[in-house]
Amino acid sequence: MNLEDTTSMVEQKAKILGETAQIPWQDLQSWFAKGLVLNVSPALNLVDVAYALSIDDKPCFERWTREKSVITVTDAQALEWIENDAVLWAVVVRPWILVQLPRSE
């Protein structure tokens, strides 16, 4: 990776970070119903996952899905988040919405 590639990656990650926000799970119901919400494990960095998705990094996503670190939100998880009025970190990488529980302080 050369300096130009590194600069581009840093700029893209900064853009993704700027588009990341907390949102109530309730507000994501229509996207969940379409199967477009991915749950990112707290062990991963949400911005790094969004960046990998944005550049179509298939090896990373194959590993993360195999390890179940990135999965489609399940009905059981969605119900739990509704019951708990969960607020999640979220970022859009079209057509997907990536979500992650806030880290415990």
mmCIF file of the C-alpha atoms, coordinates in Angstrom:
data_MODEL
# 
_entry.id   MODEL 
# 
loop_
_atom_site.group_PDB 
_atom_site.id 
_atom_site.type_symbol 
_atom_site.label_atom_id 
_atom_site.label_alt_id 
_atom_site.label_comp_id 
_atom_site.label_asym_id 
_atom_site.label_entity_id 
_atom_site.label_seq_id 
_atom_site.pdbx_PDB_ins_code 
_atom_site.Cartn_x 
_atom_site.Cartn_y 
_atom_site.Cartn_z 
_atom_site.occupancy 
_atom_site.B_iso_or_equiv 
_atom_site.pdbx_formal_charge 
_atom_site.auth_seq_id 
_atom_site.auth_comp_id 
_atom_site.auth_asym_id 
_atom_site.auth_atom_id 
_atom_site.pdbx_PDB_model_num 
ATOM 1   C CA . MET A 1 1   ? 0.000   0.000   0.000  1.00 0.00 ? 1   MET A CA 1 
ATOM 2   C CA . ASN A 1 2   ? 1.499   3.333   -1.009 1.00 0.00 ? 2   ASN A CA 1 
ATOM 3   C CA . LEU A 1 3   ? 1.079   6.727   0.676  1.00 0.00 ? 3   LEU A CA 1 
ATOM 4   C CA . GLU A 1 4   ? -1.732  7.746   -1.685 1.00 0.00 ? 4   GLU A CA 1 
ATOM 5   C CA . ASP A 1 5   ? -3.673  4.564   -0.905 1.00 0.00 ? 5   ASP A CA 1 
ATOM 6   C CA . THR A 1 6   ? -3.136  5.083   2.824  1.00 0.00 ? 6   THR A CA 1 
ATOM 7   C CA . THR A 1 7   ? -4.342  8.693   2.599  1.00 0.00 ? 7   THR A CA 1 
ATOM 8   C CA . SER A 1 8   ? -7.414  7.604   0.647  1.00 0.00 ? 8   SER A CA 1 
ATOM 9   C CA . MET A 1 9   ? -8.177  4.884   3.217  1.00 0.00 ? 9   MET A CA 1 
ATOM 10  C CA . VAL A 1 10  ? -7.812  7.334   6.111  1.00 0.00 ? 10  VAL A CA 1 
ATOM 11  C CA . GLU A 1 11  ? -10.072 9.853   4.349  1.00 0.00 ? 11  GLU A CA 1 
ATOM 12  C CA . GLN A 1 12  ? -12.705 7.198   3.613  1.00 0.00 ? 12  GLN A CA 1 
ATOM 13  C CA . LYS A 1 13  ? -12.649 5.944   7.211  1.00 0.00 ? 13  LYS A CA 1 
ATOM 14  C CA . ALA A 1 14  ? -12.960 9.526   8.477  1.00 0.00 ? 14  ALA A CA 1 
ATOM 15  C CA . LYS A 1 15  ? -15.994 10.005  6.220  1.00 0.00 ? 15  LYS A CA 1 
ATOM 16  C CA . ILE A 1 16  ? -17.560 6.780   7.534  1.00 0.00 ? 16  ILE A CA 1 
ATOM 17  C CA . LEU A 1 17  ? -16.868 7.835   11.119 1.00 0.00 ? 17  LEU A CA 1 
ATOM 18  C CA . GLY A 1 18  ? -18.603 11.153  10.431 1.00 0.00 ? 18  GLY A CA 1 
ATOM 19  C CA . GLU A 1 19  ? -21.658 9.267   9.144  1.00 0.00 ? 19  GLU A CA 1 
ATOM 20  C CA . THR A 1 20  ? -21.830 6.975   12.189 1.00 0.00 ? 20  THR A CA 1 
ATOM 21  C CA . ALA A 1 21  ? -24.443 7.818   14.814 1.00 0.00 ? 21  ALA A CA 1 
ATOM 22  C CA . GLN A 1 22  ? -26.477 6.320   17.600 1.00 0.00 ? 22  GLN A CA 1 
ATOM 23  C CA . ILE A 1 23  ? -30.046 5.448   16.656 1.00 0.00 ? 23  ILE A CA 1 
ATOM 24  C CA . PRO A 1 24  ? -32.918 3.717   18.440 1.00 0.00 ? 24  PRO A CA 1 
ATOM 25  C CA . TRP A 1 25  ? -33.459 0.181   17.166 1.00 0.00 ? 25  TRP A CA 1 
ATOM 26  C CA . GLN A 1 26  ? -37.129 1.060   16.727 1.00 0.00 ? 26  GLN A CA 1 
ATOM 27  C CA . ASP A 1 27  ? -36.154 3.442   13.897 1.00 0.00 ? 27  ASP A CA 1 
ATOM 28  C CA . LEU A 1 28  ? -34.536 0.623   11.916 1.00 0.00 ? 28  LEU A CA 1 
ATOM 29  C CA . GLN A 1 29  ? -37.548 -1.703  11.758 1.00 0.00 ? 29  GLN A CA 1 
ATOM 30  C CA . SER A 1 30  ? -38.353 -1.211  8.069  1.00 0.00 ? 30  SER A CA 1 
ATOM 31  C CA . TRP A 1 31  ? -34.754 -1.989  7.047  1.00 0.00 ? 31  TRP A CA 1 
ATOM 32  C CA . PHE A 1 32  ? -34.701 -4.999  9.385  1.00 0.00 ? 32  PHE A CA 1 
ATOM 33  C CA . ALA A 1 33  ? -37.901 -6.277  7.742  1.00 0.00 ? 33  ALA A CA 1 
ATOM 34  C CA . LYS A 1 34  ? -36.094 -6.120  4.372  1.00 0.00 ? 34  LYS A CA 1 
ATOM 35  C CA . GLY A 1 35  ? -33.129 -8.097  5.759  1.00 0.00 ? 35  GLY A CA 1 
ATOM 36  C CA . LEU A 1 36  ? -30.741 -5.188  5.305  1.00 0.00 ? 36  LEU A CA 1 
ATOM 37  C CA . VAL A 1 37  ? -29.388 -4.779  8.843  1.00 0.00 ? 37  VAL A CA 1 
ATOM 38  C CA . LEU A 1 38  ? -26.100 -6.414  9.805  1.00 0.00 ? 38  LEU A CA 1 
ATOM 39  C CA . ASN A 1 39  ? -25.076 -6.871  13.431 1.00 0.00 ? 39  ASN A CA 1 
ATOM 40  C CA . VAL A 1 40  ? -21.367 -6.231  14.020 1.00 0.00 ? 40  VAL A CA 1 
ATOM 41  C CA . SER A 1 41  ? -19.736 -7.919  17.001 1.00 0.00 ? 41  SER A CA 1 
ATOM 42  C CA . PRO A 1 42  ? -18.449 -5.572  19.724 1.00 0.00 ? 42  PRO A CA 1 
ATOM 43  C CA . ALA A 1 43  ? -15.065 -7.257  19.204 1.00 0.00 ? 43  ALA A CA 1 
ATOM 44  C CA . LEU A 1 44  ? -14.795 -5.506  15.814 1.00 0.00 ? 44  LEU A CA 1 
ATOM 45  C CA . ASN A 1 45  ? -14.427 -1.831  14.985 1.00 0.00 ? 45  ASN A CA 1 
ATOM 46  C CA . LEU A 1 46  ? -17.643 -0.669  13.294 1.00 0.00 ? 46  LEU A CA 1 
ATOM 47  C CA . VAL A 1 47  ? -15.807 1.836   11.073 1.00 0.00 ? 47  VAL A CA 1 
ATOM 48  C CA . ASP A 1 48  ? -13.316 -0.811  9.919  1.00 0.00 ? 48  ASP A CA 1 
ATOM 49  C CA . VAL A 1 49  ? -16.159 -3.189  9.050  1.00 0.00 ? 49  VAL A CA 1 
ATOM 50  C CA . ALA A 1 50  ? -18.028 -0.459  7.163  1.00 0.00 ? 50  ALA A CA 1 
ATOM 51  C CA . TYR A 1 51  ? -14.854 0.444   5.273  1.00 0.00 ? 51  TYR A CA 1 
ATOM 52  C CA . ALA A 1 52  ? -14.239 -3.198  4.328  1.00 0.00 ? 52  ALA A CA 1 
ATOM 53  C CA . LEU A 1 53  ? -17.813 -3.458  3.057  1.00 0.00 ? 53  LEU A CA 1 
ATOM 54  C CA . SER A 1 54  ? -17.477 -0.215  1.095  1.00 0.00 ? 54  SER A CA 1 
ATOM 55  C CA . ILE A 1 55  ? -14.421 -1.520  -0.782 1.00 0.00 ? 55  ILE A CA 1 
ATOM 56  C CA . ASP A 1 56  ? -15.947 -4.997  -1.236 1.00 0.00 ? 56  ASP A CA 1 
ATOM 57  C CA . ASP A 1 57  ? -13.263 -6.755  0.826  1.00 0.00 ? 57  ASP A CA 1 
ATOM 58  C CA . LYS A 1 58  ? -14.667 -10.261 0.344  1.00 0.00 ? 58  LYS A CA 1 
ATOM 59  C CA . PRO A 1 59  ? -11.947 -12.140 2.277  1.00 0.00 ? 59  PRO A CA 1 
ATOM 60  C CA . CYS A 1 60  ? -12.633 -10.059 5.405  1.00 0.00 ? 60  CYS A CA 1 
ATOM 61  C CA . PHE A 1 61  ? -16.383 -10.511 5.126  1.00 0.00 ? 61  PHE A CA 1 
ATOM 62  C CA . GLU A 1 62  ? -16.104 -14.221 4.468  1.00 0.00 ? 62  GLU A CA 1 
ATOM 63  C CA . ARG A 1 63  ? -13.971 -14.576 7.618  1.00 0.00 ? 63  ARG A CA 1 
ATOM 64  C CA . TRP A 1 64  ? -16.287 -12.384 9.722  1.00 0.00 ? 64  TRP A CA 1 
ATOM 65  C CA . THR A 1 65  ? -19.414 -14.211 8.593  1.00 0.00 ? 65  THR A CA 1 
ATOM 66  C CA . ARG A 1 66  ? -17.768 -17.598 9.127  1.00 0.00 ? 66  ARG A CA 1 
ATOM 67  C CA . GLU A 1 67  ? -16.797 -16.472 12.664 1.00 0.00 ? 67  GLU A CA 1 
ATOM 68  C CA . LYS A 1 68  ? -20.296 -14.971 13.115 1.00 0.00 ? 68  LYS A CA 1 
ATOM 69  C CA . SER A 1 69  ? -18.705 -11.597 13.893 1.00 0.00 ? 69  SER A CA 1 
ATOM 70  C CA . VAL A 1 70  ? -20.937 -9.972  11.266 1.00 0.00 ? 70  VAL A CA 1 
ATOM 71  C CA . ILE A 1 71  ? -24.405 -11.476 10.855 1.00 0.00 ? 71  ILE A CA 1 
ATOM 72  C CA . THR A 1 72  ? -27.833 -10.492 9.639  1.00 0.00 ? 72  THR A CA 1 
ATOM 73  C CA . VAL A 1 73  ? -29.861 -9.390  12.661 1.00 0.00 ? 73  VAL A CA 1 
ATOM 74  C CA . THR A 1 74  ? -31.982 -12.313 13.839 1.00 0.00 ? 74  THR A CA 1 
ATOM 75  C CA . ASP A 1 75  ? -35.628 -12.128 14.842 1.00 0.00 ? 75  ASP A CA 1 
ATOM 76  C CA . ALA A 1 76  ? -34.649 -13.018 18.424 1.00 0.00 ? 76  ALA A CA 1 
ATOM 77  C CA . GLN A 1 77  ? -32.077 -10.217 18.563 1.00 0.00 ? 77  GLN A CA 1 
ATOM 78  C CA . ALA A 1 78  ? -34.525 -7.717  17.082 1.00 0.00 ? 78  ALA A CA 1 
ATOM 79  C CA . LEU A 1 79  ? -37.150 -8.656  19.668 1.00 0.00 ? 79  LEU A CA 1 
ATOM 80  C CA . GLU A 1 80  ? -34.644 -8.289  22.509 1.00 0.00 ? 80  GLU A CA 1 
ATOM 81  C CA . TRP A 1 81  ? -33.633 -4.849  21.247 1.00 0.00 ? 81  TRP A CA 1 
ATOM 82  C CA . ILE A 1 82  ? -37.279 -3.778  21.008 1.00 0.00 ? 82  ILE A CA 1 
ATOM 83  C CA . GLU A 1 83  ? -37.976 -4.989  24.540 1.00 0.00 ? 83  GLU A CA 1 
ATOM 84  C CA . ASN A 1 84  ? -34.894 -3.176  25.873 1.00 0.00 ? 84  ASN A CA 1 
ATOM 85  C CA . ASP A 1 85  ? -35.427 0.042   23.871 1.00 0.00 ? 85  ASP A CA 1 
ATOM 86  C CA . ALA A 1 86  ? -31.901 -0.449  22.535 1.00 0.00 ? 86  ALA A CA 1 
ATOM 87  C CA . VAL A 1 87  ? -29.943 2.421   21.057 1.00 0.00 ? 87  VAL A CA 1 
ATOM 88  C CA . LEU A 1 88  ? -27.244 1.221   18.671 1.00 0.00 ? 88  LEU A CA 1 
ATOM 89  C CA . TRP A 1 89  ? -24.347 2.677   16.768 1.00 0.00 ? 89  TRP A CA 1 
ATOM 90  C CA . ALA A 1 90  ? -25.220 2.577   13.070 1.00 0.00 ? 90  ALA A CA 1 
ATOM 91  C CA . VAL A 1 91  ? -23.732 3.464   9.725  1.00 0.00 ? 91  VAL A CA 1 
ATOM 92  C CA . VAL A 1 92  ? -25.073 3.009   6.200  1.00 0.00 ? 92  VAL A CA 1 
ATOM 93  C CA . VAL A 1 93  ? -23.063 1.299   3.475  1.00 0.00 ? 93  VAL A CA 1 
ATOM 94  C CA . ARG A 1 94  ? -25.719 0.922   0.801  1.00 0.00 ? 94  ARG A CA 1 
ATOM 95  C CA . PRO A 1 95  ? -27.772 -1.126  0.722  1.00 0.00 ? 95  PRO A CA 1 
ATOM 96  C CA . TRP A 1 96  ? -26.762 -2.277  4.211  1.00 0.00 ? 96  TRP A CA 1 
ATOM 97  C CA . ILE A 1 97  ? -27.095 -0.710  7.631  1.00 0.00 ? 97  ILE A CA 1 
ATOM 98  C CA . LEU A 1 98  ? -24.435 -1.915  10.037 1.00 0.00 ? 98  LEU A CA 1 
ATOM 99  C CA . VAL A 1 99  ? -25.315 -1.773  13.736 1.00 0.00 ? 99  VAL A CA 1 
ATOM 100 C CA . GLN A 1 100 ? -23.386 -2.400  16.910 1.00 0.00 ? 100 GLN A CA 1 
ATOM 101 C CA . LEU A 1 101 ? -24.249 -2.229  20.573 1.00 0.00 ? 101 LEU A CA 1 
ATOM 102 C CA . PRO A 1 102 ? -22.411 0.590   22.346 1.00 0.00 ? 102 PRO A CA 1 
ATOM 103 C CA . ARG A 1 103 ? -19.458 -0.636  24.360 1.00 0.00 ? 103 ARG A CA 1 
ATOM 104 C CA . SER A 1 104 ? -20.015 -0.794  28.091 1.00 0.00 ? 104 SER A CA 1 
ATOM 105 C CA . GLU A 1 105 ? -18.177 1.958   29.888 1.00 0.00 ? 105 GLU A CA 1 
# 
